[in-house]
């Protein structure tokens, strides 16, 4: 390899995390971010699709109000199992393999949903789809985090995760356009084909985590190749050895982990209660099926805006900013119920709820990825998401019970404000711990 006067020569023992932290955000990190964002874009689309088509499914199959609650929760059960299983597995075999396998699974599961004929089929297929969706998410977070310098890590992860919110929002807008013309099954047809068609691109473009490779040992050539992509001006000496120097058992990790689980549980309870039942509640208020899907999508649109707005504040103020975000979320969620008499006001309240709830959840993902070291990062993020998925299962069930009892929007969304307050309190305690 020719070495110019401007080249940096890397030799001896190299601490990979410290080296990554010294680098500016360059073209390679942006490529990794965009590839992972593409995975979460489809993940978001397929996760939220069932909520957008729910009114049309209920009408076609003549189902009672609230009867699709088990279907919503079945998908979230799959998400929980996928996160709990595939997060730790990725810490053993790598992020890349799990992301590819997960994308294949949720693509097949979503495509098969086109052929569902009753709620039993829907429940089984949503569990299958959820397994893949749950496996992809923590590993996309971990992979983006591990290629990002520490000073920009939360922003990078949050921008990447905006792909989920954009995909979820597009799902609502696409459902609004496609359901009247082609029926609800067309939404799952698109949601199943796209990830399967994307797989060859992912196979070619998705790298393995540079930190994971360094920890495995014996893969110095692969690490060196990634370092040169990360920093094109670097020349790697033949004697270079790569290590990951991180403290695996930091003091106080157990208590912080429990507090993170509280934040995830409450945040995802709220997020999935809102995202699954908003279209149905709006439809009950007299909004058309397509209109309800479009207005419900404002939750995710608000989340996209919140993600891009909050990133730098989270990098700078960490859990203090997160606590304030969830506090405002509680007010916004309660306002959805109080503003239900006005389409304009309820749309604004839904947007604000998404800004804070979705933005807060994505910030929680980023802060969690920063907290755990490489050896357990996918496990830490995966288990936080897995525990959170218990909340995401409980949320739709609570909404279903309240709707089945003919409770109005104000009691429903007033109750939904409470988990956001609890998440704000847990984040405040985390901020006080420093």
The 8 nearest C-alpha neighbors of each residue, nearest first, counted from 0:
[[1, 2, 234, 235, 3, 236, 233, 6],
 [2, 0, 3, 234, 6, 4, 233, 232],
 [1, 3, 6, 0, 4, 234, 5, 8],
 [4, 2, 6, 5, 1, 7, 232, 234],
 [5, 3, 6, 2, 7, 1, 232, 8],
 [4, 6, 3, 7, 232, 2, 233, 8],
 [7, 5, 232, 3, 233, 4, 2, 8],
 [8, 6, 233, 234, 232, 9, 5, 235],
 [7, 9, 234, 235, 233, 6, 10, 236],
 [10, 8, 235, 236, 234, 7, 239, 233],
 [11, 9, 239, 236, 238, 235, 8, 12],
 [10, 12, 239, 238, 240, 13, 9, 236],
 [13, 11, 240, 241, 239, 10, 14, 242],
 [12, 14, 241, 15, 240, 242, 11, 239],
 [15, 13, 242, 17, 243, 16, 18, 241],
 [14, 16, 18, 17, 243, 13, 242, 19],
 [17, 15, 19, 18, 14, 20, 243, 210],
 [18, 16, 20, 15, 19, 14, 21, 13],
 [17, 19, 15, 21, 20, 16, 14, 22],
 [20, 18, 16, 22, 21, 17, 148, 15],
 [19, 21, 148, 17, 18, 149, 22, 16],
 [22, 20, 18, 19, 17, 148, 23, 149],
 [21, 23, 19, 20, 148, 24, 18, 230],
 [24, 22, 25, 21, 148, 20, 19, 230],
 [25, 23, 28, 22, 147, 26, 148, 29],
 [24, 26, 27, 28, 23, 29, 229, 230],
 [25, 27, 29, 28, 30, 24, 229, 228],
 [26, 28, 30, 29, 25, 229, 228, 31],
 [29, 27, 31, 30, 25, 26, 32, 146],
 [28, 30, 32, 26, 27, 31, 33, 25],
 [29, 31, 27, 33, 32, 28, 26, 34],
 [32, 30, 28, 34, 29, 33, 35, 27],
 [31, 33, 29, 35, 30, 159, 34, 143],
 [32, 34, 36, 30, 35, 31, 37, 29],
 [35, 33, 37, 31, 36, 32, 30, 38],
 [34, 36, 38, 32, 37, 139, 33, 31],
 [35, 37, 162, 159, 33, 39, 34, 38],
 [38, 36, 40, 34, 35, 39, 33, 162],
 [39, 37, 35, 36, 40, 41, 42, 34],
 [38, 40, 42, 163, 36, 41, 162, 37],
 [41, 39, 166, 162, 163, 37, 43, 42],
 [40, 42, 44, 39, 43, 38, 166, 45],
 [41, 43, 39, 45, 40, 44, 132, 46],
 [44, 42, 163, 167, 166, 46, 40, 41],
 [43, 45, 167, 166, 41, 170, 42, 46],
 [44, 46, 48, 42, 43, 47, 190, 41],
 [47, 45, 43, 44, 48, 42, 49, 132],
 [46, 48, 49, 50, 167, 45, 44, 43],
 [49, 47, 45, 51, 50, 46, 44, 170],
 [48, 50, 52, 51, 47, 53, 46, 71],
 [51, 49, 275, 53, 48, 47, 52, 274],
 [50, 52, 48, 292, 49, 53, 171, 278],
 [51, 53, 49, 55, 50, 183, 54, 56],
 [52, 54, 56, 50, 55, 51, 49, 57],
 [55, 53, 57, 56, 52, 279, 58, 288],
 [56, 54, 58, 52, 57, 53, 59, 183],
 [57, 55, 53, 59, 58, 54, 60, 52],
 [58, 56, 62, 54, 60, 55, 61, 59],
 [57, 59, 61, 55, 56, 60, 54, 62],
 [60, 58, 56, 61, 57, 55, 62, 54],
 [59, 61, 57, 62, 58, 56, 117, 55],
 [62, 60, 58, 57, 59, 63, 56, 64],
 [63, 61, 57, 60, 66, 64, 58, 67],
 [62, 64, 66, 65, 61, 57, 403, 67],
 [65, 63, 66, 403, 62, 402, 399, 67],
 [64, 66, 399, 403, 67, 68, 402, 63],
 [67, 65, 68, 63, 64, 62, 399, 69],
 [66, 68, 70, 69, 65, 71, 53, 399],
 [67, 69, 71, 396, 399, 70, 66, 65],
 [70, 68, 72, 71, 67, 73, 396, 66],
 [71, 69, 122, 73, 67, 68, 72, 121],
 [72, 70, 68, 69, 73, 74, 67, 395],
 [71, 73, 392, 75, 69, 70, 74, 76],
 [74, 72, 76, 70, 126, 75, 122, 71],
 [75, 73, 125, 126, 129, 77, 76, 72],
 [74, 76, 78, 72, 77, 73, 392, 79],
 [77, 75, 73, 79, 78, 74, 72, 80],
 [78, 76, 129, 126, 130, 74, 80, 75],
 [79, 77, 133, 129, 75, 81, 130, 76],
 [78, 80, 385, 388, 76, 82, 77, 81],
 [81, 79, 83, 77, 82, 78, 84, 76],
 [80, 82, 130, 133, 134, 78, 84, 79],
 [81, 83, 133, 381, 134, 385, 79, 86],
 [84, 82, 80, 385, 382, 81, 381, 86],
 [85, 83, 81, 82, 86, 80, 87, 88],
 [84, 86, 88, 134, 82, 87, 81, 89],
 [85, 87, 381, 378, 377, 89, 88, 82],
 [88, 86, 378, 90, 89, 85, 84, 377],
 [89, 87, 85, 91, 90, 86, 92, 84],
 [88, 90, 93, 94, 92, 91, 86, 87],
 [89, 91, 87, 88, 93, 377, 92, 374],
 [92, 90, 89, 88, 93, 87, 374, 94],
 [93, 91, 89, 90, 88, 94, 96, 97],
 [94, 92, 89, 95, 90, 91, 96, 207],
 [93, 95, 89, 138, 97, 96, 98, 207],
 [94, 96, 207, 98, 97, 93, 99, 206],
 [97, 95, 99, 98, 94, 93, 100, 92],
 [96, 98, 100, 99, 94, 95, 101, 89],
 [97, 99, 135, 101, 95, 96, 100, 102],
 [98, 100, 96, 102, 97, 101, 95, 103],
 [101, 99, 97, 103, 102, 98, 96, 104],
 [102, 100, 131, 104, 98, 103, 135, 99],
 [101, 103, 99, 105, 104, 100, 106, 131],
 [104, 102, 100, 106, 101, 105, 195, 107],
 [105, 103, 131, 101, 107, 106, 102, 108],
 [104, 106, 128, 131, 108, 102, 107, 103],
 [107, 105, 191, 103, 194, 109, 104, 108],
 [108, 106, 110, 104, 105, 109, 191, 111],
 [109, 107, 128, 105, 111, 110, 106, 127],
 [110, 108, 191, 112, 106, 111, 107, 187],
 [109, 111, 191, 107, 112, 188, 108, 113],
 [110, 112, 113, 108, 109, 114, 107, 124],
 [113, 111, 109, 115, 114, 110, 124, 187],
 [112, 114, 184, 111, 115, 110, 187, 188],
 [113, 115, 112, 111, 116, 184, 110, 120],
 [116, 114, 112, 120, 113, 121, 117, 111],
 [115, 117, 114, 120, 118, 121, 119, 113],
 [118, 116, 119, 120, 115, 121, 60, 122],
 [117, 119, 121, 120, 122, 70, 116, 67],
 [120, 118, 122, 121, 117, 123, 116, 70],
 [121, 119, 123, 115, 118, 122, 117, 124],
 [120, 122, 118, 124, 119, 123, 115, 125],
 [121, 123, 70, 119, 125, 120, 73, 124],
 [124, 122, 120, 126, 121, 125, 119, 127],
 [125, 123, 127, 121, 126, 122, 108, 128],
 [124, 126, 74, 128, 122, 127, 123, 129],
 [125, 127, 77, 74, 129, 73, 123, 124],
 [128, 126, 124, 130, 129, 125, 108, 77],
 [129, 127, 105, 108, 125, 130, 126, 131],
 [128, 130, 77, 78, 132, 74, 126, 131],
 [131, 129, 81, 77, 78, 133, 127, 128],
 [130, 132, 101, 105, 104, 134, 129, 133],
 [131, 133, 129, 135, 134, 130, 42, 105],
 [132, 134, 78, 81, 82, 130, 131, 135],
 [135, 133, 81, 82, 85, 131, 132, 101],
 [136, 134, 98, 101, 132, 138, 133, 137],
 [135, 137, 139, 138, 134, 133, 140, 132],
 [138, 136, 140, 381, 139, 380, 377, 135],
 [137, 139, 141, 140, 94, 136, 135, 142],
 [138, 140, 142, 136, 35, 141, 137, 135],
 [141, 139, 137, 138, 143, 142, 144, 156],
 [140, 142, 138, 144, 139, 143, 377, 137],
 [143, 141, 139, 145, 144, 140, 208, 138],
 [144, 142, 140, 146, 145, 141, 32, 156],
 [143, 145, 141, 147, 142, 146, 152, 140],
 [144, 146, 142, 143, 147, 141, 208, 210],
 [145, 147, 143, 144, 28, 142, 19, 148],
 [148, 146, 144, 152, 145, 149, 143, 151],
 [149, 147, 20, 19, 150, 151, 152, 22],
 [148, 150, 152, 20, 151, 147, 369, 153],
 [149, 151, 148, 152, 314, 20, 153, 147],
 [152, 150, 154, 149, 148, 153, 155, 147],
 [151, 153, 149, 155, 147, 154, 148, 150],
 [154, 152, 365, 156, 314, 155, 151, 157],
 [153, 155, 310, 157, 151, 152, 156, 311],
 [156, 154, 152, 158, 157, 153, 151, 159],
 [157, 155, 159, 153, 365, 158, 154, 160],
 [156, 158, 160, 154, 159, 155, 361, 306],
 [159, 157, 161, 155, 160, 156, 154, 307],
 [160, 158, 36, 156, 157, 161, 32, 162],
 [161, 159, 157, 162, 158, 163, 156, 36],
 [160, 162, 164, 158, 163, 159, 303, 165],
 [161, 163, 40, 36, 160, 165, 39, 164],
 [164, 162, 43, 40, 39, 166, 161, 165],
 [163, 165, 167, 299, 161, 166, 162, 303],
 [166, 164, 162, 168, 167, 163, 169, 161],
 [165, 167, 40, 44, 43, 169, 163, 164],
 [166, 168, 44, 43, 164, 170, 165, 169],
 [169, 167, 296, 299, 165, 170, 171, 166],
 [170, 168, 172, 166, 171, 167, 173, 165],
 [169, 171, 167, 44, 173, 168, 172, 174],
 [172, 170, 296, 174, 292, 168, 169, 173],
 [171, 173, 169, 175, 293, 174, 170, 176],
 [174, 172, 170, 176, 175, 171, 169, 177],
 [173, 175, 171, 177, 176, 172, 178, 170],
 [174, 176, 289, 172, 173, 292, 177, 293],
 [175, 177, 173, 174, 178, 172, 179, 289],
 [178, 176, 174, 180, 181, 179, 175, 173],
 [177, 179, 182, 183, 181, 180, 174, 175],
 [180, 178, 177, 182, 181, 176, 289, 175],
 [179, 181, 177, 178, 182, 176, 183, 185],
 [182, 180, 178, 177, 185, 179, 183, 184],
 [183, 181, 178, 184, 185, 179, 180, 177],
 [182, 184, 178, 185, 52, 186, 55, 181],
 [185, 183, 113, 186, 187, 182, 188, 112],
 [184, 186, 188, 183, 187, 182, 181, 189],
 [187, 185, 184, 189, 188, 183, 174, 190],
 [188, 186, 190, 189, 184, 185, 109, 113],
 [189, 187, 185, 191, 110, 186, 190, 113],
 [188, 190, 192, 187, 186, 191, 193, 185],
 [189, 191, 187, 188, 45, 192, 193, 186],
 [192, 190, 110, 106, 109, 188, 189, 193],
 [191, 193, 195, 189, 194, 190, 196, 188],
 [192, 194, 196, 195, 191, 190, 197, 189],
 [195, 193, 197, 106, 196, 192, 191, 198],
 [194, 196, 192, 197, 198, 193, 106, 103],
 [195, 197, 193, 194, 198, 192, 199, 200],
 [196, 198, 194, 195, 200, 199, 193, 201],
 [197, 199, 201, 195, 200, 196, 202, 194],
 [200, 198, 202, 201, 197, 203, 196, 195],
 [201, 199, 203, 202, 198, 197, 204, 205],
 [200, 202, 198, 204, 205, 203, 199, 197],
 [203, 201, 199, 200, 204, 205, 198, 99],
 [202, 204, 200, 201, 205, 199, 206, 198],
 [203, 205, 201, 202, 200, 206, 34, 31],
 [204, 206, 201, 202, 203, 95, 34, 207],
 [207, 205, 204, 208, 95, 31, 203, 209],
 [206, 208, 95, 209, 94, 93, 205, 212],
 [207, 209, 211, 210, 142, 212, 206, 145],
 [208, 210, 212, 211, 222, 207, 213, 225],
 [209, 211, 213, 208, 212, 214, 15, 145],
 [210, 212, 208, 214, 213, 209, 215, 373],
 [213, 211, 215, 209, 214, 210, 218, 208],
 [212, 214, 210, 211, 215, 242, 241, 216],
 [215, 213, 211, 212, 216, 243, 210, 242],
 [214, 216, 212, 213, 211, 217, 218, 210],
 [217, 215, 214, 218, 213, 212, 219, 241],
 [216, 218, 219, 215, 213, 220, 212, 214],
 [219, 217, 216, 220, 221, 212, 222, 213],
 [218, 220, 222, 221, 217, 223, 241, 240],
 [219, 221, 223, 222, 218, 224, 217, 225],
 [222, 220, 224, 223, 219, 218, 225, 212],
 [223, 221, 219, 225, 220, 224, 209, 226],
 [222, 224, 226, 220, 221, 225, 219, 227],
 [225, 223, 221, 227, 222, 226, 220, 228],
 [224, 226, 228, 222, 227, 223, 229, 221],
 [227, 225, 229, 223, 228, 224, 230, 222],
 [226, 228, 231, 230, 224, 229, 225, 233],
 [229, 227, 225, 231, 226, 230, 27, 224],
 [228, 230, 226, 227, 27, 225, 231, 28],
 [229, 231, 227, 228, 232, 233, 226, 22],
 [232, 230, 227, 228, 233, 229, 226, 234],
 [233, 231, 6, 230, 7, 234, 227, 5],
 [234, 232, 7, 231, 6, 227, 230, 8],
 [233, 235, 8, 7, 9, 6, 236, 232],
 [236, 234, 9, 8, 10, 233, 223, 237],
 [237, 235, 10, 238, 239, 9, 234, 8],
 [236, 238, 239, 235, 10, 240, 11, 9],
 [237, 239, 236, 11, 10, 240, 235, 12],
 [240, 238, 10, 11, 236, 237, 12, 241],
 [241, 239, 12, 11, 13, 238, 219, 242],
 [240, 242, 13, 213, 12, 14, 15, 219],
 [241, 243, 14, 213, 15, 13, 244, 214],
 [244, 242, 14, 15, 214, 245, 16, 213],
 [243, 245, 14, 242, 246, 16, 15, 17],
 [246, 244, 247, 243, 372, 373, 16, 374],
 [247, 245, 248, 249, 244, 372, 371, 250],
 [246, 248, 249, 245, 372, 374, 375, 371],
 [249, 247, 246, 250, 252, 251, 372, 245],
 [248, 250, 252, 246, 247, 251, 253, 371],
 [251, 249, 252, 248, 253, 254, 246, 247],
 [250, 252, 253, 254, 249, 255, 248, 256],
 [251, 253, 255, 250, 254, 249, 256, 248],
 [252, 254, 256, 255, 251, 257, 250, 258],
 [255, 253, 257, 256, 252, 251, 258, 259],
 [254, 256, 258, 252, 257, 253, 259, 251],
 [255, 257, 259, 253, 254, 258, 252, 260],
 [258, 256, 260, 254, 259, 255, 261, 253],
 [257, 259, 261, 255, 260, 256, 425, 254],
 [260, 258, 256, 262, 261, 257, 255, 263],
 [259, 261, 257, 263, 258, 383, 262, 264],
 [262, 260, 258, 264, 259, 263, 265, 257],
 [263, 261, 422, 259, 260, 265, 264, 266],
 [262, 264, 387, 260, 266, 261, 265, 267],
 [387, 265, 263, 390, 261, 267, 262, 266],
 [266, 264, 418, 268, 262, 263, 267, 422],
 [265, 267, 263, 269, 268, 264, 262, 270],
 [266, 268, 270, 391, 269, 264, 265, 387],
 [269, 267, 390, 391, 394, 265, 266, 270],
 [268, 270, 272, 267, 266, 271, 415, 273],
 [269, 271, 267, 273, 272, 268, 274, 266],
 [272, 270, 274, 273, 391, 269, 268, 275],
 [271, 273, 394, 395, 269, 270, 275, 274],
 [274, 272, 271, 270, 277, 276, 275, 269],
 [273, 275, 271, 272, 277, 276, 270, 50],
 [276, 274, 50, 273, 272, 271, 277, 395],
 [275, 277, 279, 273, 278, 274, 272, 280],
 [276, 278, 280, 273, 279, 295, 274, 275],
 [279, 277, 291, 281, 292, 295, 280, 276],
 [278, 280, 282, 276, 281, 277, 54, 283],
 [281, 279, 283, 277, 282, 278, 276, 284],
 [280, 282, 284, 278, 283, 279, 291, 286],
 [281, 283, 286, 279, 285, 284, 280, 291],
 [284, 282, 280, 285, 281, 279, 286, 278],
 [285, 283, 281, 282, 286, 280, 339, 340],
 [284, 286, 282, 283, 287, 281, 280, 291],
 [285, 287, 282, 281, 291, 290, 284, 288],
 [286, 288, 290, 289, 282, 291, 285, 281],
 [289, 287, 291, 290, 282, 292, 54, 286],
 [288, 290, 175, 292, 291, 287, 293, 176],
 [291, 289, 287, 293, 292, 288, 286, 294],
 [290, 292, 278, 288, 294, 281, 289, 293],
 [291, 293, 295, 171, 289, 51, 290, 278],
 [292, 294, 290, 296, 172, 291, 295, 171],
 [295, 293, 291, 296, 297, 292, 290, 346],
 [296, 294, 292, 297, 278, 293, 277, 291],
 [295, 297, 168, 171, 293, 298, 294, 299],
 [298, 296, 300, 350, 295, 299, 294, 301],
 [299, 297, 353, 350, 296, 301, 349, 300],
 [298, 300, 302, 168, 164, 301, 297, 296],
 [301, 299, 297, 303, 302, 298, 168, 296],
 [300, 302, 354, 350, 353, 304, 299, 298],
 [301, 303, 354, 353, 357, 299, 305, 358],
 [304, 302, 306, 300, 305, 301, 161, 164],
 [305, 303, 301, 307, 306, 302, 308, 354],
 [306, 304, 354, 358, 302, 308, 303, 307],
 [305, 307, 358, 303, 309, 308, 304, 302],
 [306, 308, 304, 305, 310, 309, 158, 303],
 [307, 309, 305, 306, 310, 304, 311, 312],
 [308, 310, 312, 306, 307, 305, 311, 313],
 [311, 309, 154, 313, 312, 307, 308, 306],
 [310, 312, 314, 313, 309, 154, 315, 308],
 [313, 311, 315, 309, 314, 310, 316, 320],
 [312, 314, 317, 310, 316, 315, 311, 320],
 [315, 313, 311, 312, 153, 317, 316, 310],
 [314, 316, 312, 313, 317, 311, 320, 150],
 [315, 317, 313, 320, 312, 319, 314, 318],
 [316, 318, 313, 319, 314, 320, 315, 321],
 [319, 317, 321, 430, 320, 426, 322, 429],
 [320, 318, 322, 430, 321, 317, 316, 427],
 [319, 321, 323, 318, 322, 316, 317, 313],
 [320, 322, 318, 324, 319, 323, 359, 426],
 [323, 321, 423, 426, 427, 319, 325, 324],
 [322, 324, 326, 320, 321, 325, 327, 319],
 [325, 323, 321, 327, 322, 326, 355, 320],
 [326, 324, 328, 423, 322, 327, 419, 323],
 [325, 327, 323, 328, 329, 423, 324, 420],
 [326, 328, 330, 324, 325, 329, 331, 323],
 [329, 327, 325, 355, 331, 326, 330, 352],
 [330, 328, 416, 419, 332, 326, 327, 331],
 [329, 331, 327, 333, 328, 332, 334, 416],
 [330, 332, 334, 328, 352, 333, 329, 348],
 [333, 331, 334, 329, 335, 352, 416, 330],
 [332, 334, 413, 412, 330, 335, 331, 416],
 [333, 335, 337, 331, 332, 336, 338, 348],
 [336, 334, 348, 332, 338, 345, 333, 337],
 [335, 337, 409, 408, 412, 339, 334, 338],
 [336, 338, 334, 335, 409, 339, 333, 408],
 [339, 337, 345, 335, 340, 336, 344, 341],
 [338, 340, 336, 341, 345, 337, 335, 342],
 [341, 339, 338, 342, 337, 345, 344, 284],
 [340, 342, 344, 339, 343, 338, 345, 346],
 [343, 341, 345, 344, 346, 340, 339, 338],
 [344, 342, 346, 341, 345, 347, 338, 348],
 [345, 343, 347, 341, 346, 338, 342, 348],
 [344, 346, 348, 338, 342, 335, 347, 339],
 [345, 347, 349, 343, 344, 348, 342, 350],
 [348, 346, 350, 344, 345, 349, 351, 343],
 [347, 349, 345, 351, 335, 350, 346, 331],
 [350, 348, 352, 346, 298, 351, 347, 345],
 [349, 351, 301, 298, 297, 347, 353, 348],
 [352, 350, 354, 348, 353, 349, 331, 301],
 [353, 351, 349, 331, 355, 354, 350, 332],
 [352, 354, 298, 302, 301, 357, 356, 350],
 [355, 353, 301, 305, 302, 351, 358, 352],
 [354, 356, 328, 358, 352, 353, 359, 324],
 [357, 355, 359, 353, 358, 352, 328, 354],
 [358, 356, 302, 360, 353, 359, 355, 354],
 [359, 357, 306, 305, 355, 302, 361, 354],
 [360, 358, 362, 356, 357, 355, 361, 363],
 [361, 359, 363, 357, 362, 358, 356, 266],
 [360, 362, 364, 358, 363, 359, 157, 357],
 [361, 363, 359, 365, 364, 360, 358, 366],
 [364, 362, 360, 366, 361, 365, 367, 359],
 [365, 363, 361, 367, 362, 366, 368, 360],
 [364, 366, 153, 362, 368, 363, 367, 156],
 [367, 365, 369, 363, 368, 364, 362, 370],
 [366, 368, 370, 364, 369, 365, 363, 380],
 [369, 367, 365, 366, 370, 371, 380, 141],
 [370, 368, 366, 367, 371, 365, 144, 152],
 [369, 371, 367, 368, 366, 372, 376, 379],
 [370, 372, 376, 368, 369, 379, 375, 367],
 [373, 371, 376, 374, 375, 247, 245, 370],
 [374, 372, 376, 375, 210, 371, 211, 145],
 [375, 373, 372, 376, 90, 247, 211, 214],
 [374, 376, 378, 373, 377, 379, 372, 90],
 [375, 377, 373, 371, 379, 378, 372, 374],
 [378, 376, 86, 380, 379, 381, 375, 141],
 [377, 379, 87, 86, 381, 375, 376, 380],
 [380, 378, 376, 382, 377, 381, 375, 383],
 [379, 381, 383, 377, 382, 378, 137, 376],
 [382, 380, 86, 82, 378, 384, 137, 383],
 [383, 381, 385, 83, 384, 379, 380, 378],
 [382, 384, 380, 386, 260, 385, 381, 387],
 [385, 383, 387, 381, 382, 386, 388, 380],
 [384, 386, 79, 382, 388, 82, 83, 387],
 [387, 385, 383, 388, 389, 384, 382, 264],
 [264, 386, 388, 263, 384, 390, 385, 389],
 [387, 389, 391, 79, 385, 390, 386, 384],
 [390, 388, 392, 387, 391, 386, 393, 264],
 [389, 391, 268, 264, 393, 388, 387, 392],
 [390, 392, 268, 388, 267, 394, 271, 389],
 [393, 391, 72, 389, 390, 394, 75, 395],
 [392, 394, 390, 396, 391, 395, 397, 389],
 [395, 393, 268, 272, 397, 391, 396, 392],
 [396, 394, 272, 398, 397, 68, 393, 399],
 [395, 397, 399, 393, 398, 68, 394, 400],
 [398, 396, 394, 400, 395, 399, 393, 401],
 [397, 399, 395, 401, 396, 400, 402, 272],
 [398, 400, 65, 396, 402, 68, 397, 401],
 [401, 399, 403, 397, 402, 398, 396, 404],
 [400, 402, 398, 404, 403, 399, 406, 397],
 [403, 401, 405, 399, 404, 400, 406, 65],
 [402, 404, 400, 405, 65, 401, 64, 399],
 [405, 403, 401, 402, 406, 400, 399, 65],
 [406, 404, 402, 403, 407, 401, 400, 64],
 [407, 405, 401, 404, 402, 410, 408, 411],
 [406, 408, 409, 410, 405, 411, 402, 336],
 [407, 409, 336, 411, 410, 412, 406, 339],
 [408, 410, 336, 411, 412, 407, 337, 413],
 [411, 409, 413, 412, 408, 407, 414, 406],
 [412, 410, 408, 414, 409, 413, 415, 407],
 [413, 411, 415, 333, 336, 414, 409, 410],
 [412, 414, 333, 410, 416, 415, 411, 409],
 [413, 415, 412, 411, 416, 417, 410, 333],
 [414, 416, 412, 413, 417, 269, 418, 411],
 [415, 417, 329, 413, 414, 419, 332, 333],
 [416, 418, 420, 419, 415, 414, 421, 329],
 [419, 417, 265, 421, 420, 416, 422, 415],
 [418, 420, 422, 329, 417, 416, 421, 325],
 [421, 419, 423, 417, 418, 422, 326, 329],
 [420, 422, 418, 424, 423, 419, 425, 417],
 [421, 423, 262, 419, 425, 424, 420, 265],
 [424, 422, 322, 325, 420, 426, 421, 326],
 [423, 425, 427, 421, 422, 426, 420, 428],
 [426, 424, 422, 428, 427, 423, 258, 262],
 [427, 425, 322, 429, 423, 428, 424, 318],
 [426, 428, 424, 430, 322, 425, 429, 423],
 [427, 429, 431, 425, 430, 426, 432, 424],
 [428, 430, 426, 432, 427, 431, 318, 425],
 [431, 429, 318, 427, 433, 319, 432, 428],
 [432, 430, 428, 433, 429, 427, 319, 318],
 [433, 431, 429, 430, 428, 255, 427, 251],
 [432, 430, 431, 429, 318, 428, 317, 319]]
